[in-house]
């Protein structure tokens, strides 16, 4: 349990650091597609926001920002396994896109990937 709590602290710290350095208007203007899964987010119905993300990602599969939105929704929905699946997919996309130049989002996904790896190791040792 102690390791799990530590993982959550690392993950949250990384997320806060990434958010603290964000200029959201700049990030939004850099998006390939202005659509966002978080535009009309209602915490009471996260499932509908995830469904919207699913549709948008099918339409724009190379849009890392949409995947990032869905990762956040999965975290809010307490589904870390699906969040980690999206983190892995986004990390692969970032590596395959030579012209992707958002250092904040790259750093955020590195932190998330490390958290997912550590989470996987914790569950494997339980």
C-alpha positions as CSV (number, residue, x, y, z in Angstrom):
1,X,0.0,0.0,0.0
2,X,2.9,2.3,0.8
3,X,4.3,1.9,-2.8
4,X,0.9,2.6,-4.3
5,X,0.5,5.8,-2.3
6,X,4.0,6.9,-3.4
7,X,3.1,6.2,-7.0
8,X,0.0,8.3,-6.7
9,X,2.0,11.1,-5.2
10,X,4.6,11.0,-8.0
11,X,1.9,10.9,-10.6
12,X,0.0,13.9,-9.1
13,X,3.2,15.9,-8.6
14,X,4.2,15.4,-12.3
15,X,0.7,16.3,-13.4
16,X,0.7,19.5,-11.3
17,X,4.2,20.5,-12.6
18,X,3.0,20.0,-16.2
19,X,-0.1,22.0,-15.6
20,X,1.7,24.8,-13.7
21,X,3.9,25.4,-16.7
22,X,1.1,25.4,-19.3
23,X,-0.1,28.3,-21.4
24,X,-3.4,26.7,-22.3
25,X,-4.2,29.2,-25.0
26,X,-0.9,28.4,-26.7
27,X,-1.4,24.7,-26.4
28,X,-5.0,24.9,-27.7
29,X,-3.8,27.0,-30.7
30,X,-1.2,24.3,-31.5
31,X,-3.7,21.6,-31.7
32,X,-4.3,19.9,-35.1
33,X,-8.0,19.9,-34.4
34,X,-9.8,22.4,-32.2
35,X,-12.1,19.7,-30.8
36,X,-11.6,18.6,-27.3
37,X,-13.1,15.9,-25.2
38,X,-13.0,18.3,-22.2
39,X,-14.9,21.2,-23.7
40,X,-18.2,20.3,-22.1
41,X,-16.9,18.1,-19.3
42,X,-19.5,17.2,-16.7
43,X,-17.9,15.2,-13.8
44,X,-21.3,13.5,-13.2
45,X,-21.1,12.0,-16.7
46,X,-17.5,11.3,-17.5
47,X,-18.6,8.3,-19.5
48,X,-20.2,10.6,-22.2
49,X,-16.9,12.6,-22.3
50,X,-14.9,9.4,-22.8
51,X,-17.3,8.3,-25.6
52,X,-16.8,11.7,-27.2
53,X,-13.1,11.2,-27.0
54,X,-13.4,7.8,-28.5
55,X,-15.3,9.3,-31.5
56,X,-12.8,12.1,-32.0
57,X,-9.8,9.8,-31.7
58,X,-11.3,7.5,-34.4
59,X,-11.7,10.6,-36.6
60,X,-8.2,12.1,-35.7
61,X,-6.0,9.1,-34.6
62,X,-2.8,11.1,-34.7
63,X,-4.0,13.8,-32.4
64,X,-2.0,13.4,-29.3
65,X,-3.9,16.2,-27.5
66,X,-7.2,14.2,-27.8
67,X,-5.4,11.1,-26.4
68,X,-4.1,13.3,-23.5
69,X,-7.7,14.5,-22.8
70,X,-8.9,10.9,-22.7
71,X,-6.0,9.9,-20.3
72,X,-7.2,12.7,-17.9
73,X,-10.8,11.4,-18.2
74,X,-9.7,7.8,-17.5
75,X,-7.8,9.1,-14.4
76,X,-10.9,11.0,-13.2
77,X,-12.9,7.8,-13.8
78,X,-10.4,5.9,-11.7
79,X,-9.5,3.6,-14.6
80,X,-5.7,3.6,-14.5
81,X,-5.4,0.6,-16.7
82,X,-7.0,2.4,-19.7
83,X,-5.2,5.6,-18.9
84,X,-1.9,3.7,-19.1
85,X,-2.9,2.1,-22.4
86,X,-3.5,5.6,-23.8
87,X,-0.2,6.8,-22.3
88,X,1.6,4.0,-24.2
89,X,-0.2,4.8,-27.4
90,X,0.5,8.5,-27.1
91,X,4.2,7.9,-26.3
92,X,4.5,5.8,-29.5
93,X,2.8,8.5,-31.5
94,X,5.1,11.2,-30.2
95,X,8.1,9.1,-31.1
96,X,6.8,8.5,-34.6
97,X,6.0,12.2,-35.2
98,X,9.3,14.0,-36.0
99,X,7.5,17.3,-36.1
100,X,5.8,17.1,-32.7
101,X,7.4,19.9,-30.7
102,X,5.4,20.4,-27.5
103,X,8.1,19.9,-24.8
104,X,5.6,20.1,-21.9
105,X,3.3,17.4,-23.3
106,X,6.4,15.2,-24.0
107,X,7.6,15.6,-20.4
108,X,4.1,14.9,-19.1
109,X,3.9,11.6,-21.0
110,X,7.4,10.6,-19.9
111,X,6.2,11.1,-16.3
112,X,3.0,9.3,-16.9
113,X,4.8,6.4,-18.6
114,X,7.1,6.1,-15.6
115,X,4.1,6.1,-13.3
116,X,2.4,3.4,-15.4
117,X,5.6,1.3,-15.4
118,X,5.9,1.6,-11.6
119,X,2.2,0.8,-11.1
120,X,2.6,-2.3,-13.3
121,X,5.5,-3.4,-11.2
122,X,3.6,-2.9,-8.0
123,X,0.7,-5.0,-9.1
124,X,3.1,-7.7,-10.5
125,X,4.7,-8.0,-7.0
126,X,1.4,-8.2,-5.1
